[in-house]
Amino acid sequence: MTVPTCRFCRAPLTQDFVDLGLQPLANSYLTQAQLDAGAEKSYPLHTRVCGNCFLVQADDPVAADAIFDDGYAYFSAYSESWVAHAKRYAEAMAKRFSLGPQSLVIEVASNDGYLLQHFKAMGVPVLGIEPTANTAEVAVKERGIPTEVSFFNDATGRDLKARGIAADLMAGNNVLAHVPDIGDFVAGFQHVLTPDGVLTFEFPHLLNLIELVQFDTIYHEHYSYLSLLAVERVLRANGLRPFDVELLPTHGGSLRLFCAHEASSHQETQALKDLRAREQAADLDKLSGYDGFTARVEAVRADFLAFLAKAKAEGKTVAAYGAAAKGNTFLNYAGVGTGDIVAVFDANPHKQDHYMPGSHIPIHAPAKVDEIKPDYLLILPWNLKDEIMGQLAHIKDWGGRFVTASPETKVIS
């Protein structure tokens, strides 16, 4: 059997992180016709840690263009809290880096224009780079965001530079984990960033994934699971360096990493030094820091299945809210289907009247909650728990209760 190699440093990958078995693509929601045809495919979802650069990564059984295609179902603007987060980011960056009509902001993986619309509203010129044509079309037609449909990489960066395009701020928010060749992707930024320009990445922090057992954030379109340690090595290999970091609550605990050219004037902050020390204290620079994760994941699954068995024995109805990719990982790893959860509700019309991949649970508009009146409503995108509970607080009128399942199953009164 061939030993896989690290997608960044090419060292042999000999240590498992967690193996979640065969899973369908987490954002490939099924139509009735597709369900009837029975042609759904599943792929290994196996993660490993590199003993050389400590990049945690999934095996690569699915090509990126098969995941991020014209039918890609994730539209950022359907989460009110995420759009509000993007607006705060835009306002903070414009103020901190004095962005104005003379500037250019580029977002890589700009989706439906959810972020760049806020810079545009402030009079700052923008450009989106987005590989999925359907979300890019929404950005252009509904929000007036100029968008190029392309995967970003070293070649893309060189092409933009050759066309005279240079950015004062580049954003790569929740995209760094989504690229198969992380080195080639990061290499592109050095060509487009102005000499003293700033690049920000936002990504879920691996340390939170480990400490809070957030295994459901593992799915095929997340090729890497990122620490400051690993990302800094990728940056420095491509003429870039971090200089500041902010800890964010998004996606269960994320980093906003501020980066620049190696020779830029930006000074390294104490916050960055503190985070390096925290990761070192957690042994993220040693293989021992990654031991034992599988056993903790199995315990979370067992706890949730015990809850479902108890609910079924009591004749209670369980439904879920949020047809999120992380929810699909969780449900499929747990082996859950329509006999356990009767429906999933989601505000995204692109997902409604479809079926969850793998579990084949039907997806309905949120208004259907009031018809079904479930006894328990499982919140699958736990990172949006407060937003969802606020929107659906009225389930208490019929005695309904919310449930979260990570890092342990909890019924919320």
C-alpha positions as a Markdown table, in Angstrom:
| # | Residue | x | y | z |
|---|---|---|---|---|
| 1 | Met | 0.0 | 0.0 | 0.0 |
| 2 | Thr | 1.3 | 3.4 | -1.0 |
| 3 | Val | 2.0 | 5.8 | 1.9 |
| 4 | Pro | 0.3 | 9.2 | 1.3 |
| 5 | Thr | 2.4 | 12.3 | 1.4 |
| 6 | Cys | 1.8 | 15.7 | 2.9 |
| 7 | Arg | 0.0 | 18.1 | 0.6 |
| 8 | Phe | 2.5 | 20.9 | 1.6 |
| 9 | Cys | 5.9 | 19.5 | 2.5 |
| 10 | Arg | 5.5 | 16.1 | 0.8 |
| 11 | Ala | 6.8 | 14.2 | 3.8 |
| 12 | Pro | 5.2 | 10.7 | 4.3 |
| 13 | Leu | 2.0 | 10.7 | 6.4 |
| 14 | Thr | 2.3 | 7.9 | 8.9 |
| 15 | Gln | 0.0 | 9.1 | 11.7 |
| 16 | Asp | -3.8 | 9.1 | 11.7 |
| 17 | Phe | -5.8 | 11.9 | 13.2 |
| 18 | Val | -9.3 | 10.5 | 12.8 |
| 19 | Asp | -11.0 | 8.2 | 10.2 |
| 20 | Leu | -14.7 | 9.1 | 9.7 |
| 21 | Gly | -15.3 | 6.3 | 7.2 |
| 22 | Leu | -17.1 | 6.5 | 3.9 |
| 23 | Gln | -19.1 | 9.7 | 3.5 |
| 24 | Pro | -20.9 | 11.5 | 0.6 |
| 25 | Leu | -19.9 | 15.0 | -0.3 |
| 26 | Ala | -21.2 | 17.2 | 2.5 |
| 27 | Asn | -22.6 | 20.0 | 0.3 |
| 28 | Ser | -24.1 | 17.7 | -2.4 |
| 29 | Tyr | -27.8 | 17.8 | -1.6 |
| 30 | Leu | -30.0 | 15.4 | -3.5 |
| 31 | Thr | -33.1 | 16.0 | -5.6 |
| 32 | Gln | -36.0 | 13.5 | -5.6 |
| 33 | Ala | -34.8 | 12.3 | -9.0 |
| 34 | Gln | -31.2 | 11.7 | -7.7 |
| 35 | Leu | -32.6 | 10.0 | -4.7 |
| 36 | Asp | -34.7 | 7.7 | -6.8 |
| 37 | Ala | -31.8 | 6.9 | -9.1 |
| 38 | Gly | -29.7 | 5.8 | -6.2 |
| 39 | Ala | -26.5 | 7.0 | -7.8 |
| 40 | Glu | -25.0 | 8.8 | -4.7 |
| 41 | Lys | -21.3 | 8.3 | -4.3 |
| 42 | Ser | -19.3 | 8.1 | -1.0 |
| 43 | Tyr | -15.6 | 8.6 | -0.5 |
| 44 | Pro | -13.2 | 7.9 | 2.4 |
| 45 | Leu | -13.0 | 10.7 | 4.9 |
| 46 | His | -9.7 | 10.0 | 6.6 |
| 47 | Thr | -7.5 | 12.6 | 8.2 |
| 48 | Arg | -3.8 | 12.4 | 9.1 |
| 49 | Val | -1.1 | 14.7 | 10.7 |
| 50 | Cys | 2.2 | 15.4 | 9.1 |
| 51 | Gly | 5.1 | 14.7 | 11.5 |
| 52 | Asn | 7.3 | 17.2 | 9.6 |
| 53 | Cys | 5.2 | 20.4 | 9.2 |
| 54 | Phe | 2.2 | 19.4 | 11.4 |
| 55 | Leu | -0.4 | 20.1 | 8.8 |
| 56 | Val | -3.5 | 18.1 | 9.6 |
| 57 | Gln | -5.1 | 17.1 | 6.4 |
| 58 | Ala | -7.7 | 14.8 | 4.7 |
| 59 | Asp | -6.9 | 12.3 | 2.1 |
| 60 | Asp | -7.6 | 13.6 | -1.4 |
| 61 | Pro | -10.2 | 11.3 | -3.0 |
| 62 | Val | -12.2 | 14.0 | -4.7 |
| 63 | Ala | -11.1 | 16.7 | -7.2 |
| 64 | Ala | -11.8 | 20.2 | -6.1 |
| 65 | Asp | -13.7 | 21.1 | -9.3 |
| 66 | Ala | -16.1 | 18.2 | -8.5 |
| 67 | Ile | -16.9 | 19.9 | -5.2 |
| 68 | Phe | -16.8 | 23.6 | -6.0 |
| 69 | Asp | -19.0 | 23.3 | -9.2 |
| 70 | Asp | -21.9 | 25.2 | -10.6 |
| 71 | Gly | -24.3 | 23.5 | -8.3 |
| 72 | Tyr | -22.4 | 24.4 | -5.1 |
| 73 | Ala | -25.1 | 25.0 | -2.5 |
| 74 | Tyr | -23.4 | 27.2 | 0.1 |
| 75 | Phe | -24.4 | 30.9 | -0.2 |
| 76 | Ser | -22.9 | 33.0 | 2.6 |
| 77 | Ala | -25.6 | 35.7 | 2.6 |
| 78 | Tyr | -28.2 | 33.3 | 4.0 |
| 79 | Ser | -26.7 | 33.6 | 7.5 |
| 80 | Glu | -27.6 | 36.9 | 9.0 |
| 81 | Ser | -24.9 | 36.6 | 11.7 |
| 82 | Trp | -22.2 | 35.8 | 9.0 |
| 83 | Val | -23.2 | 38.9 | 7.0 |
| 84 | Ala | -23.0 | 41.0 | 10.1 |
| 85 | His | -19.6 | 39.5 | 10.9 |
| 86 | Ala | -18.4 | 40.5 | 7.4 |
| 87 | Lys | -19.7 | 44.0 | 7.8 |
| 88 | Arg | -17.8 | 44.4 | 11.1 |
| 89 | Tyr | -14.7 | 43.1 | 9.3 |
| 90 | Ala | -15.0 | 45.6 | 6.5 |
| 91 | Glu | -15.5 | 48.5 | 8.8 |
| 92 | Ala | -12.6 | 47.6 | 11.0 |
| 93 | Met | -10.2 | 47.0 | 8.1 |
| 94 | Ala | -11.2 | 50.2 | 6.4 |
| 95 | Lys | -10.4 | 52.2 | 9.6 |
| 96 | Arg | -7.2 | 50.3 | 10.5 |
| 97 | Phe | -5.6 | 50.5 | 7.1 |
| 98 | Ser | -7.1 | 53.8 | 5.8 |
| 99 | Leu | -8.9 | 52.2 | 2.9 |
| 100 | Gly | -10.7 | 54.5 | 0.5 |
| 101 | Pro | -11.5 | 55.3 | -3.2 |
| 102 | Gln | -7.8 | 55.0 | -4.0 |
| 103 | Ser | -7.6 | 51.5 | -2.6 |
| 104 | Leu | -8.5 | 48.0 | -3.9 |
| 105 | Val | -9.8 | 45.1 | -1.9 |
| 106 | Ile | -9.8 | 41.6 | -3.3 |
| 107 | Glu | -11.5 | 38.7 | -1.7 |
| 108 | Val | -10.5 | 35.2 | -2.8 |
| 109 | Ala | -13.5 | 32.8 | -2.6 |
| 110 | Ser | -15.8 | 35.8 | -2.6 |
| 111 | Asn | -19.0 | 33.6 | -2.8 |
| 112 | Asp | -22.1 | 35.7 | -3.4 |
| 113 | Gly | -20.5 | 39.1 | -2.5 |
| 114 | Tyr | -21.6 | 38.9 | 1.2 |
| 115 | Leu | -18.3 | 40.7 | 2.3 |
| 116 | Leu | -17.3 | 42.9 | -0.6 |
| 117 | Gln | -20.7 | 44.6 | -0.7 |
| 118 | His | -19.7 | 46.3 | 2.6 |
| 119 | Phe | -16.5 | 47.8 | 1.1 |
| 120 | Lys | -18.4 | 48.8 | -2.0 |
| 121 | Ala | -20.9 | 50.7 | 0.2 |
| 122 | Met | -18.0 | 52.6 | 1.7 |
| 123 | Gly | -16.8 | 53.6 | -1.8 |
| 124 | Val | -13.8 | 51.2 | -1.8 |
| 125 | Pro | -13.1 | 49.5 | -5.1 |
| 126 | Val | -13.5 | 45.7 | -4.9 |
| 127 | Leu | -12.8 | 42.6 | -6.9 |
| 128 | Gly | -14.0 | 39.1 | -6.2 |
| 129 | Ile | -12.3 | 35.8 | -7.2 |
| 130 | Glu | -14.7 | 32.9 | -6.9 |
| 131 | Pro | -14.5 | 29.4 | -8.4 |
| 132 | Thr | -18.3 | 28.6 | -8.3 |
| 133 | Ala | -20.2 | 30.3 | -11.2 |
| 134 | Asn | -23.6 | 30.2 | -9.5 |
| 135 | Thr | -22.5 | 32.1 | -6.4 |
| 136 | Ala | -20.4 | 34.5 | -8.5 |
| 137 | Glu | -23.5 | 35.3 | -10.7 |
| 138 | Val | -25.4 | 36.3 | -7.6 |
| 139 | Ala | -22.6 | 38.6 | -6.5 |
| 140 | Val | -22.5 | 40.3 | -9.9 |
| 141 | Lys | -26.3 | 40.5 | -10.6 |
| 142 | Glu | -27.7 | 41.1 | -7.2 |
| 143 | Arg | -24.8 | 43.1 | -5.5 |
| 144 | Gly | -22.9 | 44.6 | -8.3 |
| 145 | Ile | -19.6 | 43.0 | -7.2 |
| 146 | Pro | -17.1 | 42.6 | -10.1 |
| 147 | Thr | -16.2 | 38.9 | -9.9 |
| 148 | Glu | -13.9 | 36.7 | -11.9 |
| 149 | Val | -14.8 | 33.0 | -11.9 |
| 150 | Ser | -11.5 | 31.2 | -11.2 |
| 151 | Phe | -9.6 | 29.0 | -8.7 |
| 152 | Phe | -7.0 | 31.2 | -7.1 |
| 153 | Asn | -3.4 | 30.0 | -7.2 |
| 154 | Asp | 0.1 | 31.0 | -8.2 |
| 155 | Ala | -0.8 | 31.3 | -11.8 |
| 156 | Thr | -3.9 | 33.3 | -11.1 |
| 157 | Gly | -1.8 | 35.7 | -9.0 |
| 158 | Arg | 0.8 | 36.1 | -11.8 |
| 159 | Asp | -2.0 | 36.8 | -14.3 |
| 160 | Leu | -3.6 | 39.5 | -12.1 |
| 161 | Lys | -0.2 | 41.2 | -11.6 |
| 162 | Ala | 0.5 | 41.1 | -15.4 |
| 163 | Arg | -2.8 | 42.9 | -15.9 |
| 164 | Gly | -1.7 | 45.7 | -13.5 |
| 165 | Ile | -4.0 | 44.6 | -10.6 |
| 166 | Ala | -2.6 | 45.2 | -7.1 |
| 167 | Ala | -4.5 | 45.0 | -3.8 |
| 168 | Asp | -4.0 | 47.0 | -0.6 |
| 169 | Leu | -6.1 | 44.4 | 1.2 |
| 170 | Met | -6.7 | 40.8 | 0.3 |
| 171 | Ala | -9.1 | 38.6 | 2.2 |
| 172 | Gly | -9.1 | 34.8 | 2.2 |
| 173 | Asn | -11.8 | 34.1 | 4.8 |
| 174 | Asn | -12.7 | 30.5 | 5.3 |
| 175 | Val | -11.0 | 29.4 | 2.1 |
| 176 | Leu | -7.5 | 28.3 | 3.3 |
| 177 | Ala | -8.8 | 24.9 | 4.4 |
| 178 | His | -10.6 | 24.4 | 1.1 |
| 179 | Val | -7.6 | 24.2 | -1.3 |
| 180 | Pro | -6.0 | 20.9 | -2.2 |
| 181 | Asp | -2.5 | 22.5 | -2.9 |
| 182 | Ile | -2.1 | 25.0 | 0.0 |
| 183 | Gly | 1.4 | 26.0 | -1.1 |
| 184 | Asp | 0.3 | 26.8 | -4.6 |
| 185 | Phe | -2.7 | 28.7 | -3.3 |
| 186 | Val | -0.7 | 30.9 | -0.9 |
| 187 | Ala | 1.9 | 31.6 | -3.5 |
| 188 | Gly | -0.6 | 33.6 | -5.5 |
| 189 | Phe | -1.0 | 36.3 | -2.9 |
| 190 | Gln | 2.6 | 37.6 | -3.1 |
| 191 | His | 2.1 | 38.7 | -6.7 |
| 192 | Val | -1.0 | 40.7 | -6.1 |
| 193 | Leu | -0.4 | 42.3 | -2.7 |
| 194 | Thr | 1.1 | 45.9 | -2.7 |
| 195 | Pro | 4.5 | 46.2 | -1.0 |
| 196 | Asp | 3.0 | 47.2 | 2.3 |
| 197 | Gly | -0.4 | 45.6 | 1.7 |
| 198 | Val | -2.2 | 43.3 | 4.1 |
| 199 | Leu | -3.6 | 39.8 | 3.6 |
| 200 | Thr | -6.0 | 38.4 | 6.2 |
| 201 | Phe | -7.0 | 34.8 | 6.5 |
| 202 | Glu | -9.8 | 33.5 | 8.7 |
| 203 | Phe | -10.0 | 29.8 | 9.5 |
| 204 | Pro | -11.2 | 27.6 | 12.3 |
| 205 | His | -8.4 | 27.0 | 14.7 |
| 206 | Leu | -7.2 | 23.4 | 15.0 |
| 207 | Leu | -6.7 | 23.7 | 18.7 |
| 208 | Asn | -10.4 | 24.3 | 19.2 |
| 209 | Leu | -11.2 | 21.4 | 17.0 |
| 210 | Ile | -9.1 | 19.2 | 19.2 |
| 211 | Glu | -10.1 | 20.6 | 22.6 |
| 212 | Leu | -13.9 | 20.8 | 21.8 |
| 213 | Val | -14.1 | 17.6 | 19.7 |
| 214 | Gln | -15.4 | 19.5 | 16.6 |
| 215 | Phe | -14.9 | 16.5 | 14.3 |
| 216 | Asp | -18.0 | 17.5 | 12.3 |
| 217 | Thr | -16.0 | 20.4 | 10.8 |
| 218 | Ile | -14.1 | 17.6 | 8.9 |
| 219 | Tyr | -15.5 | 17.0 | 5.4 |
| 220 | His | -14.2 | 16.5 | 1.9 |
| 221 | Glu | -14.0 | 20.2 | 0.9 |
| 222 | His | -11.9 | 20.9 | 4.0 |
| 223 | Tyr | -8.6 | 19.6 | 2.8 |
| 224 | Ser | -6.6 | 21.0 | 5.8 |
| 225 | Tyr | -7.2 | 21.7 | 9.5 |
| 226 | Leu | -5.1 | 24.6 | 10.5 |
| 227 | Ser | -2.9 | 25.8 | 13.3 |
| 228 | Leu | -0.8 | 28.9 | 13.4 |
| 229 | Leu | 2.3 | 26.6 | 13.4 |
| 230 | Ala | 1.4 | 25.0 | 10.0 |
| 231 | Val | 0.1 | 28.2 | 8.3 |
| 232 | Glu | 3.2 | 30.2 | 9.3 |
| 233 | Arg | 5.4 | 27.6 | 7.6 |
| 234 | Val | 3.3 | 27.8 | 4.4 |
| 235 | Leu | 3.4 | 31.6 | 4.4 |
| 236 | Arg | 7.2 | 31.9 | 5.0 |
| 237 | Ala | 7.8 | 29.4 | 2.1 |
| 238 | Asn | 6.1 | 31.9 | -0.1 |
| 239 | Gly | 7.6 | 35.2 | 0.9 |
| 240 | Leu | 5.0 | 36.1 | 3.4 |
| 241 | Arg | 4.7 | 36.3 | 7.2 |
| 242 | Pro | 2.1 | 36.8 | 9.9 |
| 243 | Phe | 2.3 | 39.9 | 12.0 |
| 244 | Asp | -0.9 | 39.9 | 14.1 |
| 245 | Val | -3.8 | 37.7 | 15.0 |
| 246 | Glu | -7.3 | 38.0 | 16.5 |
| 247 | Leu | -9.2 | 35.2 | 18.1 |
| 248 | Leu | -12.8 | 35.0 | 16.8 |
| 249 | Pro | -15.9 | 33.1 | 18.0 |
| 250 | Thr | -16.9 | 32.2 | 14.5 |
| 251 | His | -17.1 | 28.5 | 13.4 |
| 252 | Gly | -16.6 | 27.4 | 17.0 |
| 253 | Gly | -13.4 | 29.4 | 17.4 |
| 254 | Ser | -11.4 | 30.9 | 14.5 |
| 255 | Leu | -8.2 | 32.8 | 13.9 |
| 256 | Arg | -8.0 | 36.0 | 11.9 |
| 257 | Leu | -4.4 | 36.1 | 10.8 |
| 258 | Phe | -2.9 | 39.3 | 9.5 |
| 259 | Cys | -0.1 | 38.7 | 7.0 |
| 260 | Ala | 2.2 | 40.7 | 4.8 |
| 261 | His | 5.3 | 40.5 | 2.6 |
| 262 | Glu | 8.4 | 39.4 | 4.5 |
| 263 | Ala | 10.0 | 42.8 | 3.9 |
| 264 | Ser | 6.9 | 44.9 | 4.8 |
| 265 | Ser | 6.9 | 47.4 | 7.7 |
| 266 | His | 4.3 | 45.7 | 9.7 |
| 267 | Gln | 5.5 | 44.8 | 13.2 |
| 268 | Glu | 4.8 | 41.5 | 14.9 |
| 269 | Thr | 2.3 | 41.9 | 17.8 |
| 270 | Gln | 2.3 | 40.3 | 21.3 |
| 271 | Ala | -1.0 | 38.6 | 20.4 |
| 272 | Leu | 0.8 | 36.6 | 17.7 |
| 273 | Lys | 3.7 | 35.6 | 20.1 |
| 274 | Asp | 1.1 | 34.6 | 22.8 |
| 275 | Leu | -0.7 | 32.3 | 20.3 |
| 276 | Arg | 2.6 | 30.6 | 19.3 |
| 277 | Ala | 3.3 | 29.9 | 22.9 |
| 278 | Arg | -0.3 | 28.5 | 23.5 |
| 279 | Glu | 0.1 | 26.1 | 20.6 |
| 280 | Gln | 3.5 | 25.0 | 21.8 |
| 281 | Ala | 2.0 | 24.4 | 25.3 |
| 282 | Ala | -0.6 | 22.2 | 23.7 |
| 283 | Asp | 2.1 | 20.1 | 22.0 |
| 284 | Leu | 0.9 | 21.0 | 18.5 |
| 285 | Asp | 4.6 | 20.9 | 17.5 |
| 286 | Lys | 4.7 | 17.2 | 18.5 |
| 287 | Leu | 2.8 | 14.2 | 17.2 |
| 288 | Ser | 1.8 | 13.4 | 20.8 |
| 289 | Gly | -0.4 | 16.5 | 20.7 |
| 290 | Tyr | -2.7 | 14.7 | 18.3 |
| 291 | Asp | -3.0 | 11.3 | 20.1 |
| 292 | Gly | -6.4 | 10.1 | 21.4 |
| 293 | Phe | -8.7 | 12.2 | 19.2 |
| 294 | Thr | -10.4 | 9.2 | 17.7 |
| 295 | Ala | -11.5 | 7.9 | 21.1 |
| 296 | Arg | -13.0 | 11.2 | 22.0 |
| 297 | Val | -14.9 | 11.4 | 18.7 |
| 298 | Glu | -16.4 | 7.9 | 19.3 |
| 299 | Ala | -17.6 | 9.0 | 22.8 |
| 300 | Val | -19.5 | 12.0 | 21.2 |
| 301 | Arg | -21.2 | 9.6 | 18.8 |
| 302 | Ala | -22.2 | 7.2 | 21.5 |
| 303 | Asp | -23.6 | 10.0 | 23.6 |
| 304 | Phe | -25.8 | 11.2 | 20.8 |
| 305 | Leu | -27.0 | 7.8 | 19.8 |
| 306 | Ala | -28.1 | 7.2 | 23.4 |
| 307 | Phe | -30.1 | 10.4 | 23.3 |
| 308 | Leu | -31.9 | 9.3 | 20.1 |
| 309 | Ala | -32.6 | 5.9 | 21.5 |
| 310 | Lys | -34.2 | 7.4 | 24.6 |
| 311 | Ala | -36.2 | 9.9 | 22.5 |
| 312 | Lys | -37.5 | 7.0 | 20.4 |
| 313 | Ala | -38.4 | 4.9 | 23.4 |
| 314 | Glu | -40.4 | 7.8 | 24.8 |
| 315 | Gly | -42.2 | 8.4 | 21.5 |
| 316 | Lys | -40.7 | 11.8 | 21.0 |
| 317 | Thr | -40.2 | 13.4 | 17.6 |
| 318 | Val | -36.7 | 14.7 | 16.7 |
| 319 | Ala | -36.0 | 17.1 | 13.8 |
| 320 | Ala | -33.0 | 19.2 | 13.0 |
| 321 | Tyr | -32.3 | 22.8 | 12.0 |
| 322 | Gly | -29.6 | 23.9 | 9.5 |
| 323 | Ala | -28.7 | 21.7 | 6.5 |
| 324 | Ala | -25.1 | 22.4 | 7.2 |
| 325 | Ala | -22.1 | 20.5 | 5.9 |
| 326 | Lys | -20.9 | 19.9 | 9.4 |
| 327 | Gly | -24.3 | 18.4 | 10.2 |
| 328 | Asn | -23.9 | 15.9 | 7.3 |
| 329 | Thr | -20.6 | 14.8 | 8.6 |
| 330 | Phe | -22.1 | 14.3 | 12.1 |
| 331 | Leu | -25.2 | 12.5 | 10.9 |
| 332 | Asn | -23.4 | 10.2 | 8.5 |
| 333 | Tyr | -20.7 | 9.3 | 11.0 |
| 334 | Ala | -23.5 | 8.5 | 13.5 |
| 335 | Gly | -25.4 | 6.4 | 11.0 |
| 336 | Val | -28.5 | 8.5 | 11.4 |
| 337 | Gly | -31.5 | 8.5 | 8.9 |
| 338 | Thr | -35.1 | 9.3 | 8.5 |
| 339 | Gly | -36.1 | 6.8 | 11.2 |
| 340 | Asp | -34.2 | 8.9 | 13.7 |
| 341 | Ile | -34.7 | 12.5 | 12.5 |
| 342 | Val | -37.9 | 13.3 | 10.6 |
| 343 | Ala | -36.8 | 16.5 | 8.8 |
| 344 | Val | -34.2 | 19.2 | 8.6 |
| 345 | Phe | -35.2 | 22.9 | 8.3 |
| 346 | Asp | -33.1 | 25.5 | 6.5 |
| 347 | Ala | -33.6 | 29.1 | 5.3 |
| 348 | Asn | -31.5 | 28.5 | 2.1 |
| 349 | Pro | -34.0 | 28.0 | -0.8 |
| 350 | His | -31.3 | 26.2 | -2.8 |
| 351 | Lys | -31.4 | 23.4 | -0.2 |
| 352 | Gln | -35.1 | 23.2 | 0.4 |
| 353 | Asp | -37.1 | 20.4 | -1.2 |
| 354 | His | -33.8 | 18.4 | -1.4 |
| 355 | Tyr | -32.5 | 15.6 | 0.8 |
| 356 | Met | -29.4 | 15.5 | 3.0 |
| 357 | Pro | -26.6 | 13.6 | 1.5 |
| 358 | Gly | -26.1 | 10.1 | 3.0 |
| 359 | Ser | -28.9 | 10.3 | 5.6 |
| 360 | His | -31.5 | 11.3 | 3.0 |
| 361 | Ile | -33.5 | 13.3 | 5.5 |
| 362 | Pro | -35.8 | 15.8 | 3.7 |
| 363 | Ile | -35.1 | 19.5 | 3.9 |
| 364 | His | -37.9 | 22.0 | 4.4 |
| 365 | Ala | -38.3 | 25.7 | 4.8 |
| 366 | Pro | -38.3 | 26.9 | 8.4 |
| 367 | Ala | -42.1 | 27.6 | 8.3 |
| 368 | Lys | -42.6 | 23.8 | 8.3 |
| 369 | Val | -41.4 | 23.7 | 11.9 |
| 370 | Asp | -44.8 | 24.9 | 13.0 |
| 371 | Glu | -46.5 | 22.1 | 11.1 |
| 372 | Ile | -44.3 | 19.2 | 12.4 |
| 373 | Lys | -43.9 | 20.6 | 15.9 |
| 374 | Pro | -41.0 | 18.4 | 16.9 |
| 375 | Asp | -40.4 | 17.6 | 20.6 |
| 376 | Tyr | -36.6 | 18.1 | 20.0 |
| 377 | Leu | -34.9 | 20.4 | 17.5 |
| 378 | Leu | -31.3 | 19.4 | 17.0 |
| 379 | Ile | -29.1 | 22.4 | 16.0 |
| 380 | Leu | -26.6 | 21.1 | 13.4 |
| 381 | Pro | -24.6 | 24.3 | 12.8 |
| 382 | Trp | -23.8 | 24.7 | 16.5 |
| 383 | Asn | -21.7 | 27.8 | 15.7 |
| 384 | Leu | -25.0 | 29.6 | 14.9 |
| 385 | Lys | -26.8 | 28.2 | 18.0 |
| 386 | Asp | -27.8 | 31.6 | 19.5 |
| 387 | Glu | -29.0 | 33.0 | 16.1 |
| 388 | Ile | -31.2 | 29.9 | 15.5 |
| 389 | Met | -32.6 | 29.7 | 19.0 |
| 390 | Gly | -33.6 | 33.4 | 18.8 |
| 391 | Gln | -35.3 | 32.8 | 15.5 |
| 392 | Leu | -37.2 | 29.7 | 16.7 |
| 393 | Ala | -37.8 | 30.5 | 20.3 |
| 394 | His | -41.5 | 29.9 | 19.8 |
| 395 | Ile | -41.0 | 26.1 | 19.7 |
| 396 | Lys | -41.3 | 26.3 | 23.5 |
| 397 | Asp | -45.0 | 27.1 | 22.9 |
| 398 | Trp | -45.6 | 23.4 | 22.2 |
| 399 | Gly | -43.0 | 22.1 | 24.6 |
| 400 | Gly | -40.2 | 21.8 | 22.0 |
| 401 | Arg | -36.6 | 21.9 | 23.2 |
| 402 | Phe | -33.3 | 22.6 | 21.5 |
| 403 | Val | -30.5 | 20.1 | 21.4 |
| 404 | Thr | -26.8 | 20.4 | 20.6 |
| 405 | Ala | -24.6 | 17.4 | 20.1 |
| 406 | Ser | -21.0 | 18.7 | 20.3 |
| 407 | Pro | -18.8 | 18.3 | 22.3 |
| 408 | Glu | -21.6 | 16.4 | 24.2 |
| 409 | Thr | -25.3 | 15.9 | 23.7 |
| 410 | Lys | -27.1 | 18.7 | 25.6 |
| 411 | Val | -30.9 | 19.3 | 25.8 |
| 412 | Ile | -31.4 | 23.1 | 26.3 |
| 413 | Ser | -34.5 | 24.0 | 28.4 |
